[in-house]
Amino acid sequence: MNTSGDRLKVLLSECNLSPSDFAAQRKVTPQHVNNWFKRGVPLARLDEIAELLCVRSRWLRNGEGPKHPNPLPRLNSQAARPGVEGPDASLLAAHNHNDIQLPFYSVQARQLKAVDDRYLRLPIRALDALGVDPGDALCLSMPGHNMSPLLPRGTTLAVDRSLTRVVDGEIYALLHNGRLRINSLSRRANGALRLHSQDSDEYPTETYSPAQLKTQHLEVLGWVFWWGHLRDSRPA
């Protein structure tokens, strides 16, 4: 890895982050990121990108010195949550002190249950930057097509179970009559919850009154704070 562009490409791969998703997060075009791969990361964005990817700016720029900052201490226990069956908290241990392994879950018998031996590895400092405690985080697979093209079916999602308060426009995981759903949400003044989809032509906005939320067992599981996927084919 001779250039900062080479190092950036490897870091994105390590974080399971596609160049196009990274470009969207940084509010630049995919061509910008491709140029960074070829020509190196612009000096004006070195600190920003290094902090995001949990590496030292000096290492990203020229490959010198330690790659990672000093690790931060983490909690080793996962808070118990009703309706969720999971692995022992010790399974959250990471391969090294800079990463954390988040467990995958699926919906079985109307509740979340851990998927054996499947994890997503993310940098601890990235979670810290978002205020996400690893003990409150879990991973799911996008169950449908309603959020395409942003979140194609099968996209890996990381969810913060501690944030169930609805912030208009943010994306959340929900259980609806025992079925997993992913939608962006908004609240009406009367307490009604609105579910929005990216593909609004095929999946119109749905509105549920407070009474319907109870009778249809519609529960906000948590805030989707990370997602990533591989394309299913190369361009023709």
C-alpha positions, 0 to 999 in steps of 0.5 A, a space after each residue: 500500500 504505497 498511497 493514501 488511496 490504496 490505504 483508503 480502499 483497504 479500509 473501506 473493504 475492512 469496514 464492509 463499506 462499498 465505495 458508493 455508500 462511502 461517497 453518499 455518506 461523505 456527500 461526494 460522487 462515486 467518481 470523487 472516491 475513485 479519484 481518491 483511490 488513484 491520486 490519494 486522499 485530499 489533504 483537506 479531508 485527511 483528518 475527517 476520513 481518518 477519524 471516521 475510519 478510526 485510523 491515525 491521519 499520519 498513517 493514512 497520509 504516508 503509512 508511517 506510525 501506528 495505524 490505530 489510535 489508542 483503543 477506548 475501554 468498552 463495556 463487556 455486558 449486553 443489556 437484556 431487552 424484552 422479546 430478544 434472545 441473544 448470545 452470551 455477552 462475551 461473544 461481543 468480544 472483537 478480534 482486536 481492541 479497535 473493532 467490535 463484533 455485532 451479532 446478527 439476528 432474525 425474526 423467529 416466532 414473532 421475536 428476535 433471535 440470534 443467528 449462530 456464528 454470524 457477526 458484523 465487525 465494525 470499528 469501535 470508534 465509529 460507534 463511539 462517534 455515533 453514541 452507540 453502545 455495542 451492547 445495544 447494537 445488533 444486525 439484521 438483513 433487509 427483509 424486502 424491496 420497499 427501501 430500494 434502491 437505497 437499501 436493496 433486499 438482503 442489505 446488512 443493517 446495524 441497529 441501535 436498540 437504545 434509540 426508539 424515539 422517532 426522529 422524522 426522516 430517520 430509518 428504523 427497524 420495526 416489528 409489525 404483527 411479528 414481521 420485521 419491517 424497515 422504514 423511515 418514520 415520522 410522527 403526526 401531532 396526534 401521536 400517529 406513526 407514519 411509515 415511509 418507503 424509498 420506493 413510494 410508487 410501489 409502497 405508499 406511506 402508511 399511517 397508524 393511529 396510537 390505537 392501531 399501533 397497539 392492536 397491530 403490535 407495531 413496535 420500533 426496535 431501533 435506529 438503523 445507523 449503518 448499512 452495507 451491501 455488495 452489488 449482485 452483478 457487474 455492469 454489462 
